[in-house]
Amino acid sequence: MDQTVKLGSLTLKNPVITASGTFGYGLEFMRYGDLSALGGICLKGISLAPRAGNPMPRIAETPCGMLNAIGLQNVGVEKFLKEKLPYIPADTTVIANLYAQTPEDFGELAAIFSEEDKIAALEVNISCPNVREGGVQFGQDPHMASAVVGAVKKRAGSKPVIVKLSPNVTDVRVIAKAAVDAGADMLSLINTLSGMAVDIRTRKSRLANVVGGLSGPAIKPVALRMVHQVVQSVNVPVIGMGGIVSAEDVLEFILVGAHAVQVGTYNFMRPDNAFRLVEEVRVLAESLGIASWDDYRGTLKV
Amino acid sequence: MIDSQTPCRDLEVISCTPAKDPSLVDLVLSAPGWTCKPGQFVMIRPAHWGAELVWPRPFSVCDVSDQGLRIIFQTVGRGTRRLAELVSGQKVTVWGPLGRWFRIDEARPNLILAGGVGIAPFVMLARREKTDNLSMLFGHRLDLEHYPYAEIADRIKSEAMQQKTMADIAEFETVLSERIKALAGVGQVLACGPEPMLKVVRKYCLLHGTDGQVSLENRMACGVGACLGCVGKTVAGDYVQSCVHGPVFDVREIDLGD
């Protein structure tokens, strides 16, 4: 079976991408597999200036999931381009994940990345629940989402623009439509669900930030439902994510209409999981007699 | 040496034995060809765990020998309680060795300061290093027989102090201070144990001008530098990741919030 999948002008070797925030800058995982064998890697969110992130504790394990409130700690775009990007192996499909606090800064980041040959696409993070400014509030308001996407699209050159949606909204289709109307080439969803974990003995939250983003298998049914809804409502490729830990999970997202998937918390469960998943997906698809992803995508019977 | 192309492997449990106090567990994994340095750690996740517990758990390596890869851990939460149920023949996924290790200075005295289960990484150290310039002070809560103390005391000069009361803790701190002061300018201390103890070690190292290294324990999701969940703060105010910049830090470099 040919694993290739086309998302508009972006072609992936296979549908498995590693999710932003769970795969560092890729370099951290090079001991565990060949980055270029993945469908793509989506980088840790990058801002114009370096960010220190939130205080500790930042992570907490919950049944079938985890909470994080990292707060977009990153080295900043300048250091990333100088000290990280050159070391990512050629032939790796690299998706930059952009974070900024204003539409103008989002545009500035897009302009910088548009000059980089090694960057295949831009993912716009308007859905981080762990930062005070510029995070999920952009992703909860269709007008602000539209302003950010417009600013990025204007300066992204030929790079495809992916908009990463938040599940922390009443109707995800409203934001999806606003993003597409503003020029988004594709959508990715879902980011983490806002959640909490507390300690009855210390009477404190398990996160210094009090609330954090829930990820892992616990959120998969929510993610699958939202991908299904969004696929029905817009006409651009959708990348599904949320709790994928098996080849079966990948096929479920494709069945409801996703073109590709992103794998997040699964990378923490074992550092070579994404690499293993590429092969497991191929084997499963072939065992089901799937000839191409185009044949299988969105064939859910309802 | 572990094959660098496959540093994540499923290893077989040789034994998983509760110590004389069942809160401590001695886990040995089949690991032919493994090498590791004292103070380094591995991430462990049983291969049969489903999705309920998503994280692996980080553990200092107690020893690597012909007998296998040995971990001694304390059961403190859901994950370690489940790990304690492992039986021989089961497979666990292991990646490592990871992180920075204790740097011995062979030309000067090196004093190990271990607290409780923090004694684990020093078993390998005592077995491997030249022992002339190595000694240990061990603070412990349970009776001594519950820990691998004798394995170290058989090889290097060691003393132990049990803490059952607040007065015992105060006395241990006094002795710690004396030992650290005695090494000022002439040697170094290597410490692993509960965070309050490490704060005391750091305080007296800075007060007396003694070189020291401390091994930090932090919650980790990945162990490889990606999750950014295990950060500590340097004295300069920068976040550093315990998994890749540590877990062993110079006392002058790391801020323990004291």
Boltz contact constraints between the chains, C-beta under 6 A:
constraints:
  - contact:
      token1: [A, 23]
      token2: [B, 226]
      max_distance: 6.0
  - contact:
      token1: [A, 24]
      token2: [B, 225]
      max_distance: 6.0
  - contact:
      token1: [A, 24]
      token2: [B, 226]
      max_distance: 6.0
  - contact:
      token1: [A, 28]
      token2: [B, 224]
      max_distance: 6.0
  - contact:
      token1: [A, 28]
      token2: [B, 225]
      max_distance: 6.0
  - contact:
      token1: [A, 28]
      token2: [B, 226]
      max_distance: 6.0
  - contact:
      token1: [A, 31]
      token2: [B, 7]
      max_distance: 6.0
  - contact:
      token1: [A, 32]
      token2: [B, 8]
      max_distance: 6.0
  - contact:
      token1: [A, 52]
      token2: [B, 239]
      max_distance: 6.0
  - contact:
      token1: [A, 58]
      token2: [B, 229]
      max_distance: 6.0
  - contact:
      token1: [A, 59]
      token2: [B, 219]
      max_distance: 6.0
  - contact:
      token1: [A, 59]
      token2: [B, 221]
      max_distance: 6.0
  - contact:
      token1: [A, 59]
      token2: [B, 229]
      max_distance: 6.0
  - contact:
      token1: [A, 61]
      token2: [B, 55]
      max_distance: 6.0
  - contact:
      token1: [A, 63]
      token2: [B, 52]
      max_distance: 6.0
  - contact:
      token1: [A, 64]
      token2: [B, 51]
      max_distance: 6.0
  - contact:
      token1: [A, 64]
      token2: [B, 52]
      max_distance: 6.0
  - contact:
      token1: [A, 66]
      token2: [B, 54]
      max_distance: 6.0
  - contact:
      token1: [A, 70]
      token2: [B, 228]
      max_distance: 6.0
  - contact:
      token1: [A, 73]
      token2: [B, 228]
      max_distance: 6.0
  - contact:
      token1: [A, 216]
      token2: [B, 54]
      max_distance: 6.0
  - contact:
      token1: [A, 217]
      token2: [B, 51]
      max_distance: 6.0
  - contact:
      token1: [A, 245]
      token2: [B, 51]
      max_distance: 6.0
  - contact:
      token1: [A, 265]
      token2: [B, 54]
      max_distance: 6.0
  - contact:
      token1: [A, 268]
      token2: [B, 221]
      max_distance: 6.0
  - contact:
      token1: [A, 268]
      token2: [B, 222]
      max_distance: 6.0
  - contact:
      token1: [A, 268]
      token2: [B, 227]
      max_distance: 6.0
  - contact:
      token1: [A, 269]
      token2: [B, 54]
      max_distance: 6.0
  - contact:
      token1: [A, 270]
      token2: [B, 93]
      max_distance: 6.0
  - contact:
      token1: [A, 271]
      token2: [B, 8]
      max_distance: 6.0
  - contact:
      token1: [A, 271]
      token2: [B, 95]
      max_distance: 6.0
  - contact:
      token1: [A, 271]
      token2: [B, 224]
      max_distance: 6.0
  - contact:
      token1: [A, 272]
      token2: [B, 8]
      max_distance: 6.0
